[in-house]
Amino acid sequence: MAKQKQTREDRAPFSRDEIIREVRLAALGMASHIAVWGHRKEALNVASHYLGVELDGYDYEGDGHPQLASIPIEEHFLYTVVMDAYDHAYQCGDIFDDTFTVDERMHEVAAVLTGFPQTDFNGEPTPLNELNPQKLRQVLETFFARCNLDNGDNLTVPQLALLANMGEAAVRTSLSAEGIKTISSQKGEKNQVPHADAIAWLSGRRNFVPTRRQPGVQGNIGELVSSLFSADSLTFEIALQKAISANNTTEEELAKAAGISSIWIDELHDDDKRPEIDVDGLQKLAAALQAPVPLFVGKAVTALLERRSKLAAS
């Protein structure tokens, strides 16, 4: 039986239907408060008008509400904001264009995370509850993590975990193993991983999906590769291996594109080999990898000279 081709939506940890259900629950949580705290005579009418449907009641009943599916959530602006955040967080929809910007959605997503009720009137947690977070809150926080990454900001360990689809403990273990340290931030805020280290680490995670760009905008691969060779936590050899992986190519294909030897490329990232320091070849390799030429060549020459000294001493 032929293996089914993976779709972009398969990248997301939750299906779109799962998130739509939780968007309805979030809207119902808002309606619950309107129904209680609104005008004494018109509160129920206002709640039904807000939802777009009249329900028998506006509080959660166990796991949701028996009439939950009747809420026409596609007609809510909340639905539009969340679906855009879902698509951008997991890169499974259209690329943002000039009709609405990521910055606008960031403002609206922040409003949802901080402004929507985190419980219904009776204290039942909504999917936006910080103490009992559910899928919807994770989607919105993943959206923010991707925006911070794309904007060149430092990232927290929880944000790295969201983008790599890993547990926080596993992320901390991996960061420690690679010698990546968090830096102190303002008092009361979580420590963060420097942006160059964060993007270099993420590029080596199997489940991380780089942000796609509009035609004519610099490709994200070039940004990733640049960060790889800028990261102090990565040796040249490891950065080269990750850069080849980020370009989704093989050493043979890369050698052909650059007009250099694949054997030489293999020797470049092998600590036990002493390849020729070919500056012209390094420049061609940098161009093929979409890496900044001066940065790449400088780091390569330094690493190869250090390797020669080390091998001579041993």
PEMO-V709384 format. One record per helix or strand of 3 or more residues. SS is the DSSP state (~ for helix, > for strand). FROM is the first residue (numbers start at 1). LEN is the number of residues. If there is no record, write none. Layout:
# PEMO-V709384
<<SS;FROM;LEN> <SS;FROM;LEN>>
This chain:
# PEMO-V709384
<<~;8;4> <~;16;22> <~;43;9> <~;68;3> <~;73;3> <~;77;14> <~;102;14> <~;135;16> <~;157;8> <~;168;10> <~;195;9> <~;220;11> <~;236;11> <~;251;8> <~;262;7> <~;279;11> <~;293;21>>
